[in-house]
Amino acid sequence: MAAPVPRRRRRPRLATPALLGLPLGWLVVFLLVPVAIVALYSVDVLSLFPGPHSFALGGWYRLFHQGYMSLFWKSAKMSLIVSALVVATAYPLAYFLALSGTRRKYVLLLLLIAPFLTSYLLRVLAWKVILGDQGVINSFLSSVGLHPLSFLLYSRFAVMIVLGYVWLPFVALPIFVTLDTLDRRLLEAASDLYASRLQAFVRVTLPLSMPGVVAAFLFVFIPTVGEFVTPSLVGGTSGYMYGNQIVDLFQQGFPDWETGATLALFLIAVISVLTFVFVRFLRLGEARVA
Amino acid sequence: MDVALSRNGRRIMRVFFGIVLVFLYAPIAILLVFSFNNADIPAFPLSGFTLRWYHAFLHNGDLQAALETSAIVATITSIIAVALGILASIGISRSRFRGRGAATTLLLVPLVIPLVVLGLSLFLLFHVLGVQLSILTIAVGHVVIVIPYTILVLLPRLEQIDRALGEAAYDLGAGPLTTFRRVTLPLILPAVVSALLIAFTTSFDEYAVASFLAGTRQTFPIYLYSALRFPTQLPQVIAVAVVVLCASLVVIVAAELWRRRAEARLEAPA
C-alpha cells in the first residue's frame, strides 16, 4: 500500500459537468426528440390520420419520384449562387478592413454588420417596396418614359437579390475574423522573398483564410436552402423553394405530413453531411498548420 | 511598401466599400422616406409629407397587441436562454470530463438546423403530446434557437477570467453559489447583458418557428407577415417598420459600445 498522503483540503470544485444537465436536457427534449418524431412520421409509424399504422416508405418513394428532388436542386442552385456572390462581395470588404491598416476598422465593421441585426421581415418589406410593379424602380422608369420591368418582383431574381441583401452583412464577419488574426509577418516574408502582392495573396493570404471563407459560405447556404419566408413574400410561383414545399405539405388544405416529414429529414441529412465535411476540413487545416 | 494593398487598390476598395454601404442602407432609407409619404401606395413621385401613418399605428389595437405578445415571448425566451447559457458555459469552461466535446457539439447544433425543420418538428412534438399551442410553445422554440448564441457570447468571456479568482473566493470560505454571485457574475455581467439583448432581439424578430408554434395570439412578425400580403396596410406597416428598425439599431449600437467600455473598465487595475 502506498504511504498515506497528508490529507489536503479537497480541490475546489466550483463547477461540475452536472451544470450541463439542464441545457443539454432542454436540447434533447426540444430538439433531438422532435427530430426523432419527424423521422417516425416520415415512415408512417406516426400519422396524422387515425387508425393502425405500420412502417412504410411511401414518403421516401414520393421524395424521389414526384419532382421534389428537382425542386430541391433548384433551391440548392439558387442558394449556391447567392452564397457564392455574397462571399465574393464580402471578401474584399473584409480584406480591406482587416489588412489595410485602416483606423476605425471596428467602427466600419459594425456599420457593415448593423443591418443584419435589424428585423428580417422589415428588410424584405423594403425590397417589396423597391421592386414592386408600382415600386420605386418601376415608378421611376415609367416617370421618365421607359417601360416598367415586370420580372422584378415575384421571381427567382427577386428571391436571390433579397437573400443576398439579407445575408451580406453577416458573411463579412467570419472572413474578417480569419483575416484579422492572420500573421502579417507572413505577408512581409513573402514580399521579402520577392513575391508580388498578387502572388502573396494567392499563395499566402487566400489559403490561410479558406476556413473563414468556407464557414461564411455555409453560414449563408444552410439557412437559405431551407428558406421559405422570403420566397413566399417576393418569389411568386417561379421563386417557390423547397422550404415552401415543406410548409405547404403541413399547412395547406390537403396536408401530407408523411411526405412533409420526409422532405424535412432529407434536408437535415444534406446539411449534416455538409457540416461534417466542413468540420473535418477545419481539423485537417489545423493539423497542417500545426 | 504595404504588402496587402497598393495605393490604387486601397482607393478602389474604399469606393467599393462605399457602394456596398449604399446598397445596404438605401432600402432602409427608402422605407424611412415612404413612411412620411402622403399616399396609400408607396410609389414615385412622392406626394407630400404626412404623419398620418404614424398616427394610425398609435391607434391600431391589433398591432399593439402583437408588439406586446412579442415582447412577452422575447422576455421569457431571453431569461430562460441566458440562464441555460450561463450554466452550459460554466460547465464547459470549468470542468473536464469525457463527452465534453459531444456535449459542446449538441449545444451548438441549433446553429445549423433550418428553422422550417425546427418549427415543424416542435409542432409535431406538441401535437403528439397534445400540448395546446401558446406563447409558451413559441418561447420553447426560441430558446432552442438562441442557446448557441448565448454560449458563443458568454464562453469567451468566462475563459478570459482568471480562474484563481474563483479559487481565492473558495479559500476564503465562499461556497460555489456565493462565488458565482459575488465573483463570477459581476465579471461576466457585460457579456450577460449582451446575451440577453441578442436573445431578446432574435426572439422578437423570429417568424419561421413562431409560424408553426403560435396559438391564437399573434406575435409581431406574424402580424407583419400577414400585413405584407394586404397592400392597403402597407404605409402603416412601413411606419412601424421604421420605428422598430431605428429602435433596434440604437439599442444594438449602444449596447455594443457599453459592453466594450464595461469590459475595459473591468480589465483596468483597480
HADDOCK unambig.tbl for C-alpha pairs under 7 A between the chains (distance, minus, plus):
assign (segid A and resid 12 and name CA) (segid B and resid 167 and name CA) 6.50 0.50 0.50
assign (segid A and resid 12 and name CA) (segid B and resid 170 and name CA) 6.67 0.50 0.50
assign (segid A and resid 14 and name CA) (segid B and resid 176 and name CA) 5.26 0.50 0.50
assign (segid A and resid 15 and name CA) (segid B and resid 90 and name CA) 6.78 0.50 0.50
assign (segid A and resid 15 and name CA) (segid B and resid 91 and name CA) 6.14 0.50 0.50
assign (segid A and resid 15 and name CA) (segid B and resid 94 and name CA) 5.78 0.50 0.50
assign (segid A and resid 15 and name CA) (segid B and resid 95 and name CA) 6.11 0.50 0.50
assign (segid A and resid 16 and name CA) (segid B and resid 91 and name CA) 6.14 0.50 0.50
assign (segid A and resid 16 and name CA) (segid B and resid 95 and name CA) 5.83 0.50 0.50
assign (segid A and resid 17 and name CA) (segid B and resid 91 and name CA) 5.42 0.50 0.50
assign (segid A and resid 17 and name CA) (segid B and resid 95 and name CA) 6.26 0.50 0.50
assign (segid A and resid 19 and name CA) (segid B and resid 87 and name CA) 5.40 0.50 0.50
assign (segid A and resid 19 and name CA) (segid B and resid 88 and name CA) 6.40 0.50 0.50
assign (segid A and resid 19 and name CA) (segid B and resid 91 and name CA) 5.29 0.50 0.50
assign (segid A and resid 20 and name CA) (segid B and resid 87 and name CA) 6.18 0.50 0.50
assign (segid A and resid 20 and name CA) (segid B and resid 88 and name CA) 4.95 0.50 0.50
assign (segid A and resid 20 and name CA) (segid B and resid 91 and name CA) 5.50 0.50 0.50
assign (segid A and resid 22 and name CA) (segid B and resid 84 and name CA) 6.78 0.50 0.50
assign (segid A and resid 23 and name CA) (segid B and resid 84 and name CA) 5.15 0.50 0.50
assign (segid A and resid 23 and name CA) (segid B and resid 88 and name CA) 6.15 0.50 0.50
assign (segid A and resid 24 and name CA) (segid B and resid 107 and name CA) 6.79 0.50 0.50
assign (segid A and resid 27 and name CA) (segid B and resid 144 and name CA) 6.63 0.50 0.50
assign (segid A and resid 30 and name CA) (segid B and resid 122 and name CA) 6.72 0.50 0.50
assign (segid A and resid 34 and name CA) (segid B and resid 121 and name CA) 4.89 0.50 0.50
assign (segid A and resid 34 and name CA) (segid B and resid 122 and name CA) 5.60 0.50 0.50
assign (segid A and resid 34 and name CA) (segid B and resid 124 and name CA) 6.91 0.50 0.50
assign (segid A and resid 34 and name CA) (segid B and resid 125 and name CA) 5.31 0.50 0.50
assign (segid A and resid 35 and name CA) (segid B and resid 121 and name CA) 5.70 0.50 0.50
assign (segid A and resid 37 and name CA) (segid B and resid 124 and name CA) 6.99 0.50 0.50
assign (segid A and resid 37 and name CA) (segid B and resid 125 and name CA) 6.73 0.50 0.50
assign (segid A and resid 38 and name CA) (segid B and resid 121 and name CA) 5.82 0.50 0.50
assign (segid A and resid 93 and name CA) (segid B and resid 17 and name CA) 6.21 0.50 0.50
assign (segid A and resid 96 and name CA) (segid B and resid 13 and name CA) 6.53 0.50 0.50
assign (segid A and resid 99 and name CA) (segid B and resid 4 and name CA) 6.11 0.50 0.50
assign (segid A and resid 100 and name CA) (segid B and resid 4 and name CA) 6.27 0.50 0.50
assign (segid A and resid 100 and name CA) (segid B and resid 5 and name CA) 6.41 0.50 0.50
assign (segid A and resid 112 and name CA) (segid B and resid 21 and name CA) 6.86 0.50 0.50
assign (segid A and resid 114 and name CA) (segid B and resid 249 and name CA) 6.91 0.50 0.50
assign (segid A and resid 118 and name CA) (segid B and resid 245 and name CA) 5.83 0.50 0.50
assign (segid A and resid 118 and name CA) (segid B and resid 248 and name CA) 6.15 0.50 0.50
assign (segid A and resid 118 and name CA) (segid B and resid 249 and name CA) 6.53 0.50 0.50
assign (segid A and resid 119 and name CA) (segid B and resid 205 and name CA) 5.66 0.50 0.50
assign (segid A and resid 119 and name CA) (segid B and resid 245 and name CA) 6.66 0.50 0.50
assign (segid A and resid 120 and name CA) (segid B and resid 205 and name CA) 6.91 0.50 0.50
assign (segid A and resid 122 and name CA) (segid B and resid 241 and name CA) 5.97 0.50 0.50
assign (segid A and resid 126 and name CA) (segid B and resid 27 and name CA) 5.46 0.50 0.50
assign (segid A and resid 126 and name CA) (segid B and resid 28 and name CA) 6.55 0.50 0.50
assign (segid A and resid 126 and name CA) (segid B and resid 31 and name CA) 5.94 0.50 0.50
assign (segid A and resid 127 and name CA) (segid B and resid 27 and name CA) 6.69 0.50 0.50
assign (segid A and resid 129 and name CA) (segid B and resid 42 and name CA) 6.56 0.50 0.50
assign (segid A and resid 134 and name CA) (segid B and resid 43 and name CA) 5.55 0.50 0.50
assign (segid A and resid 135 and name CA) (segid B and resid 42 and name CA) 6.54 0.50 0.50
assign (segid A and resid 135 and name CA) (segid B and resid 43 and name CA) 5.16 0.50 0.50
assign (segid A and resid 136 and name CA) (segid B and resid 43 and name CA) 5.69 0.50 0.50
assign (segid A and resid 136 and name CA) (segid B and resid 44 and name CA) 6.09 0.50 0.50
assign (segid A and resid 139 and name CA) (segid B and resid 43 and name CA) 6.09 0.50 0.50
assign (segid A and resid 139 and name CA) (segid B and resid 44 and name CA) 5.39 0.50 0.50
assign (segid A and resid 140 and name CA) (segid B and resid 44 and name CA) 6.22 0.50 0.50
assign (segid A and resid 187 and name CA) (segid B and resid 3 and name CA) 6.27 0.50 0.50
assign (segid A and resid 188 and name CA) (segid B and resid 3 and name CA) 6.38 0.50 0.50
assign (segid A and resid 191 and name CA) (segid B and resid 3 and name CA) 6.68 0.50 0.50
assign (segid A and resid 197 and name CA) (segid B and resid 3 and name CA) 6.16 0.50 0.50
assign (segid A and resid 197 and name CA) (segid B and resid 4 and name CA) 6.57 0.50 0.50
assign (segid A and resid 222 and name CA) (segid B and resid 112 and name CA) 6.61 0.50 0.50
assign (segid A and resid 222 and name CA) (segid B and resid 114 and name CA) 6.93 0.50 0.50
assign (segid A and resid 223 and name CA) (segid B and resid 114 and name CA) 5.69 0.50 0.50
assign (segid A and resid 226 and name CA) (segid B and resid 114 and name CA) 5.88 0.50 0.50
assign (segid A and resid 226 and name CA) (segid B and resid 116 and name CA) 6.82 0.50 0.50
assign (segid A and resid 229 and name CA) (segid B and resid 208 and name CA) 6.98 0.50 0.50
assign (segid A and resid 243 and name CA) (segid B and resid 116 and name CA) 6.83 0.50 0.50
assign (segid A and resid 264 and name CA) (segid B and resid 117 and name CA) 5.73 0.50 0.50
